[in-house]
């Protein structure tokens, strides 16, 4: 499981850098400044959680069962939160209206918050000082 978490964190990081570069150098020509700022928020949270997975996968302060829960919360949370933000920021470039699924953004945010709460619970439950 640790390897899967580390691989997922690395992939989220790579994609975050690629999307960040696109937002900084390509998107500004296609959408307004507010949409670029919105897009950058999605990138920022994706990168934060890439690092988060690398930390969780590379340490032993949380048991394996909790790591698995954290892994799924982060992956689904990033897909819902950052993914919907990417869609909303680029809505005018697509034939799909991302505003129809905008309610998954806060659900994704809640999943990300829960992943951090799971780390806290895992640390508190850990018997090692």
Buried (B, 14 or more C-beta within 10 A) or exposed (E): EBEBBBEBBBEBBEBBBEBBEBBEEEBBEEBEEEBBEBBBBBBBBBBBBBEBBBBBBEEEEBEEEBBBBBBEBBBBBBBBBBBBBBBBBBBEEEEEEBEEBBEBBEBBBBBBEBBBEBBEEBEEEEEEE
